[in-house]
Amino acid sequence: MHILRFSDLCAQGKVQGRRVFIRADLNVPQDAAGRITEDTRIRASIPCIRMALDAGAAVMVTSHLGRPTEGRFRPEDSLAPVAVRLAELLGRDLPLVSDWVDGVTLAPGQIVLLENCRLNPGEKKNQEDLARKLAALCDIFVNDAFGTAHRAEGTTCGIAQFAPVACAGPLLCAEIDALTRALAQPQRPLVAIVAGSKVSTKLTILKSLAHKVDQLIVGGGIANTFMLAAGLPVGKSLVEADLLDEARAVIAAMQARGAEVPIPTDVVTAKSFGADAAASVKAAREVADDDLILDIGPATAARLAAQLKSAGTIVWNGPVGVFEFPAFENGTRTIAQAVAESQAFSIAGGGDTLAAIARYGIEKQLGYISTGGGAFLEVLEGRKLPAFAVLEQRAAAAV
């Protein structure tokens, strides 16, 4: 993927004295009192901001937060808590500017945070008049928000069309490089772990990966559907019986390439869903009518772990069991440790996956942890993200 990189502009001295507009992803969780409970996305935005300041730019940063109604400000939609945390991390004052679409006053070396961009009428529908106003604010637009790259909005795509220069920040570039390495130029064998409650939510991902990967490990409710498609009993487990043909088609597509969808040979079951439910390990063929499958069994987990440890590339999205309950976490823990111990290049994404990574403390042992949820999934589906497409178009036009 050919895009213009902000780091290259800085290295070439093309940022000094310029007005730089950075679209970051600062959409962080908050408690009922508005206190930030997890600041990973804010910390991830710091390198791009420092890069711009160190290069002598006048820096504007914005992001969405939550799902505000355009044109209607509510205190809970404000980036004020984010401004406080960003200022702490940067070690400098950071003014929060409201009503900024028609102009922002600042000098080189200064930085401001522009209030929640989704408050601006026309943002979500990427209206051209708004996009042109946004573009007029800057000399250089920098997209550093992978988490929103799948949305064609004013501050992700519109401004990139009309700004004098449009480029990718270091976080977005890191995502692009990691995804390219994992999916476009993988070291074989390429193993994908796709887990979740329903096949229907990830069917397009499964179909896309079936033509790319050497092994497709399924987990959670998705695995139940594949087990039923393979003729195994699943009791009263979460399953999508209307998608059995789709599951069989994925299995057939993999087999046609000499690849595999490993079907669990043992599972961990319970009679009810809950943290205090009694767990029972059973052979997959022995699941009773009143059983709930809540995890893969130890034999299956060990077999998959061995395959992961010999992989060349691993793409991981989703825990393979109800890992929040101690009795049903062995499968996810075993998979997580195997990914961490593998010599493969690994990339992981998705909220539940990140929670599992944090739970087992393996962050530093993975090749790359994606900051995007929906965007990460759409790349796995094989889609061209709107924010990527416009940056590629601008780069091509600049040649």
C-alpha positions, 0 to 999 in steps of 0.5 A: 500500500503506497501512502504518504507518511507523516514521519517522512515529511518530518524527516524532510523538513516539510512540517516546520511552521505548518498547520497540522491537523491530526485525527486521533482516536481518543475514544476512551472508556469512562465511568459514570463520573466521567473519569477515564478508566483506560487510557491506551488510545490516548497514550498511543496518540502521543508519538504522532503529536510529539512528532508534529511538535518536535518538527515545529508545527502548529498542531490541532488534534481532534477525535470523536468520543462516544456517540453524540448527536450532531449539533447538540452539545452535552457535557458527557460528550466533551473531550475535557477529560481527554484534554487533562490526560493528554496534557499530563502525558505531554507535560504541557498545557493543552487548551480545549477549543469549541466551535472550531470549524470556521477557524482556529488561531494558533502559532507554530509550537502550540497545540490545541485539542479540538472538541468532539468532532462528531458534534459537527453537523455533517461529520458522520455523512461526510458532507462536502461543505464541512470537509472543505472547511476542515481542510481549510484549517490546515496545511497537512492532514494526518490520519492517525486513527486506525480505529475509525479507518473503516468509517467514511466521515468528515475527519477521516475521509472528507478532509483527506480529499481536500487538504493540501497534503494528506498522510498517515501518522505513525500509529496508522502506518504501524497498523498498515505495516502489521496487517500487510505483513500478516495478510499480504506477505505472510510467513507460512504456515498462516494460522487464523484464530476467529472466535466469538458468539455467532458465525453470522457476525463473522461469516464474511471474515471466515469466508475470506480467510478460508482462501488465505490461511493454512489453518482456521481455528474457530472458537466460542459459539462459532466452534459450536456451529462448526461442530454441529456441521461436522456431525457432532452433538452440541446439546443446548449450546449457543449455535446457529443451525441455519448456517450449517451449510455456510460452515460446511462451505468454509470447511470445504474451501479449506480442504480444497486447498489442503488446509484445515479447520480443526474441529474440537475433539473434547470440550468443557461443558456445564449445565448452566451458564455462570461463574459458579457452574460446575465444569465437566470435560467431555469428548466432543461426541459425548456432549449431552442434550442438556449440556452447554459447551463453554470452552474447548477441552484440554486435549484440543487446546494442547493440539492447537497450541502445538500448531500455533507454536510451529506457525509462521504468522498468526492472526488472532481475533477472539477468545475460544471460551468463556474465559471470564469464568475461571472454570472455562478459561483454560482454552483461551489461556493455553491459546494465548500462551502458545501465541506468546511463545510462538516464533511466528509474527502475531497480530491480535485485535478486537476488544475481547482479545485485548482483554484476554491479552491483558489478563494473561500479561502477554502484551510484550510477547506479541508482534502487534496489537491492533488498536482498532475493533471494527476496522481490524475486522473489516481488514480481515474480511478483505475490505478496502477501508475508506481512510486507506483508500483516500490516502492511497489516492492522494499519494498516487496523485502526488507522484 
